[in-house]
Amino acid sequence: MEALRQDDPRRFGRFTALARFDEGASAVRYVARDIASGETALITAARPELAAVPVFSRRFQAEARTAERLAGGWVTPPLDTGDPADASAGEAQLLWTAAGYVPALPLAEAIGIAGPLPERALRILGAGIAEILSRVHAAGSVLQGLAPGTVLLAVDGPRLTAFGPLGAAASAEARPGGQLSVRLGYLTPEQIEGKEVSAASDLFVLGLLLAYAATGTTPFTDGPAEEATRRIAEDEPELGAVPHELRELIANCLAKDPDQRPTAGAVAAELALEGAAGLARGGWLPEPLAAAVADQEARVLALEVPEEGDAEAAEADQADAAAPEDARPEGPRTLREPEGAGTAPGPEDARPQDAPPVDAPALRKPADATAPAGNADTGNGDMGEDRGTTRFLDTGPRPPQNDRPTTQLALPHELTAPAPAAHPVRPAAPLALPAAPLTPQQPGHTHGGPAPYPAAALPAGPAGPGGPGQGPMVSLPLPPAPAPAPDPAASRRTLLTIAAAAVGGLIVGGGSVAALGSGDTARATDDKPAPEPRRTLPGQAPEPRWIYAHPASEASPLTTALWQDKLLVVTSESQASAVDLRTGKRLWQRADGAKGQAALAAGADLVFVASPTEFLWLSPENGKVVHRVRYTEAFDDLPGLTVGRLAGSSGPVIWFTGSHTVTVKAPKPKKGKKKGKDKEVVEAYFFAYDIVRRTELWRTPVPAGRAPGTPAYRVVAERSADVLVRQDAVSLTAAEVKKAKGKGSLRSFDQKTGKLLWTRQYGAASPEAATTGDEDGTLYAAVGRDLQAFEADTTKPLWRVEGSAGSVFGTPLIAGPLIHTTERSRLVGAVERESGRLVWRRSTEVPGTGPAPSLTLSGSEKTLIASDAIQVTAFSAADGERLWKFQDIGAAGPKGETVSAWYRTLAFGETVVVQRDRSFYAFPVA
């Protein structure tokens, strides 16, 4: 930190600036405080010369909106923002955003203080960042905001502070005529080839970041800097110094082929199965870093709101700094301090008075550690170029986002000559603060120069605005009118040419700018504001309470169920496992539960699972088998019994079907005739079983289903005297299909005895029609494109709701006085149970084919969740307001393949668990 300079703003909305925290290429960060509430904030204020460029202003605001959408977890929630357009008369026109202050060190600074991180800290760092990336990628976006200066290490875990290429820029410059040149830190193999960035590009940079945190240097440092692009594209990374346990994972992240890199969710799960927060409990920072974070917090808390005289003193400091050496007063000035407080001299205090400020320190380590070769390039002429670390320049358009207008990077054809070097920043008075009995904090990396992170750099060129060896910045003239979107192939060729000829720079010109998650079309010029976002879908899903990734080393989940609102029980081909619903941490796994189903509550203290060969009762604490009942023992009079899927459950009672094969001997032949052949006949039954008493209640013979013979039943309603059951059409025999004549039927079984009471057909409802019923004896069935209500006992039609053309209704969901409806056309709605009056109907606004979305209600029945193969959409159950959407790019399988599985949702309390194959997200809901 340092004292405020003369030209620094003193006010940011309700916040008063206290000191400079650090500075980056595109913005300066200030420690500020709300005098009224005492709240301390970190203000990120765009540099005025850049904020004046409209394309920069729009991009800055877009990245601020991304931070707001990602708020929570490892992203500090924004507190306030400032827009020059909102400034009133007499106020400074500032572009800024405020977030709550969290004591933390930039990764680059932490490495300088304590050297490479130990394995546990690496796991927490990587898992935390991967969890953020997983959320970004789930929305179809790419982050491009990772760098050692944008990743902070706090006491409870990592924090991310940049949410797009501007935030992670190594340098940025406004040029005459409204032009903007931006230099980013990193390239990936696909960008070097001129291909588009993707979610996999973020994983490559994450691999670089973890390798740097593990070793203090980059995996592509061997060899001359001018060959860095070739090394990135062709050479294998040098990971010999990376801990053995993490070497394979980091190597996979650094794979040349993007399709071979793991997903962010897979990385998070492999690094910390219980999540970064769970692994970080009890502390995770090495002692020197924990002390440095505490020291920083003490210094910030000691800052006082400057009075009017302090502002004058700050101006005097600035004047002193600019004055000739013989005219300067001796010793540094300080901010107001508590009475009796001393000063903490830092490395800056030992510099000669006429030395320029050090914008980024070289990597520092304790005396017993080996410092990485080379010095960090600060962008100042008196510092040596770090030939061992490399800087990559980010190029390439962003991929289109789901449900948003496609955004592309439009590049004008003419390039202007490099601008003259930027003016050096005048030194400011160092900031002396109360000393604390802690390890002195090393000067932090400031974001204005390249981090000591590697980004394997493009060939070094002549000195330019970015500092010696960085090569010239590239400027683009702002066109007078929006440029048409270029041909993608042509754009890639243009980007390749620029990267090779101009030492790579991401050019943010007056054409279109890809904005992460902003929704802007981004085709704008100096004299036209950016178009308003075209919102076709609700907002980003809320911050998940936790994310769980089913291990890639295990078979994919088959069934999922909630137990007592405490456990998420997942079964697969190999085992059953349980996840704590409070934390998302896996508690146990048992091979006995392989291919199981149900996971019901058997009383208050056992988990019931039905496997293909037996019923199991497991301990919820450790998964140990407490009881088991094999079908061969429980149903010994039905040898070879095959149990089908559970038809339904109510309290301790489950209903299921089963079948076995019996041999029917041929009748005794008549005299002189040959004996006929014995026949194999399938006999099927419908069972009721008490899972608490572990006793069969009844069984009833039913017609066998299609081969192999077990019919598939589903209980559509439970009434006081009977249960109404529907047979799935796929399990009907050919003879039954012919007999039905295109109509489906419903069976009623006595609750106590299992006796078949009756079989009914309802209107023109087909055997495949979605059907459900309620406890009052009303049946709701899809008939043609409509939804009809019938009296279950008489088949009398009650009312009809017309559906959309060319569509059919899916299975409705009963909720109190309403029925929530779903259609194949992606319409979701609500109708009154009594009258069939339409209350509301909304579209998920996602194109798609296949079955209608499935519906789930939150525990309070205030939120309705619709899920299909495309996305999950949350609605207000009362009026149909679309609340948010969620899309997951899919967790990669063991070979990295993309998953396109159907979404499943399970609700308990104020949480809904969204599953897509191996990935589980616990979202808060009303």
Secondary structure, 3 states (H helix, E strand, C coil): CECCCCCCCCEECCEEEEEEEEEECCEEEEEEEECCCCCEEEEEEECHHHHCCHHHHHHHHHHHHHHHHHCECCECCEEEEECHHHCCCCCCCCCEEEEECCCEEEHHHHHHHHCCCCHHHHHHHHHHHHHHHHHHHHCCCCCCCCCCCCEEEECCEEEECCCCCCCCCCEEEEECCCEEEEECCCCCHHHHCCCCCCHHHHHHHHHHHHHHHHHCCCCCCCCCHHHHHHHHHHCCCCCCCCCHHHHHHHHHHCCCCHHHCCCHHHHHHHHCCCCHHHHHCCCCCCHHHHHHHHHHHHHHHHCCCCCHHHHHHHHHHHHHHHCCHHHCCCCCCCCCCCCCCCCCCCHHHHCCCCCCCCCCCCCCCCCCCCCCCCCCCCCCCCCCCCCCCCCCCCCCCCCCCCCCCCCCCCCCCCCECCCCCCCCCCCCCECCCCCCCCCCCCCCCCECCCCCCCCCCCCCCCCECCECCCCCCCECCCCCCCCCCCCHHHHHHHHHHHHHHCCCCEECCCCECCCCCCCCCCECCCCCCCCCCCCCCCEECCCCCEEEECCCCCCCEEEEEEECCCEEEEEECCCEEEEECCCCCEEEEEHHHCCCEEEEECCCCCEEEECCCEEEEECCCCCCEEEEEEHHHHCCCCCCCEEEEEEEEECCEEEEEEEEEEEECCCCCCCCCCCCCCEEEEEEEEEEEECCCCEEEEEEEECCCCCCCCCCEEEEEECCCEEEEEECHHHCCHHHHHHHCCCCEEEEEECCCCCEEEEEECCCCCCCCCEEECCCCEEEEEECCEEEEEECCCCCEEEEECCCCCCCECCCEEECCEEEEEECCCEEEEEECCCCCEEEEEECCCCCCCCCCEEEECCCCCEEEEECCCCEEEEECCCCCEEEEECCCCCCCCCCCCCCCCEEEEEECCEEEEEECCEEEEEECC
